[in-house]
Amino acid sequence: MKPHVLAVLYAVTMAAVILGVDFAFFRNRFWERLTVNLGIVLVFASFYLRFFRRP
């Protein structure tokens, strides 16, 4: 697959995880939701930098 297609799929997967967690657990809690979303983005970013980045 082309690299930009993988990046788009990765971003869509990250967005789906964030939305799923938001609606399942943190519907009316703003600060907890923001903190967890930031944590999810950081985890996805670290996985991207570790496994998908070109050497």
MODELLER restraints for C-alpha pairs under 7 A, 6 or more apart:
rsr = mdl.restraints
at = mdl.atoms
rsr.add(forms.Gaussian(group=physical.xy_distance, feature=features.Distance(at['CA:14:A'], at['CA:44:A']), mean=6.95, stdev=0.5))
rsr.add(forms.Gaussian(group=physical.xy_distance, feature=features.Distance(at['CA:18:A'], at['CA:37:A']), mean=6.15, stdev=0.5))
rsr.add(forms.Gaussian(group=physical.xy_distance, feature=features.Distance(at['CA:22:A'], at['CA:33:A']), mean=6.47, stdev=0.5))
rsr.add(forms.Gaussian(group=physical.xy_distance, feature=features.Distance(at['CA:26:A'], at['CA:32:A']), mean=6.98, stdev=0.5))
rsr.add(forms.Gaussian(group=physical.xy_distance, feature=features.Distance(at['CA:26:A'], at['CA:33:A']), mean=5.52, stdev=0.5))
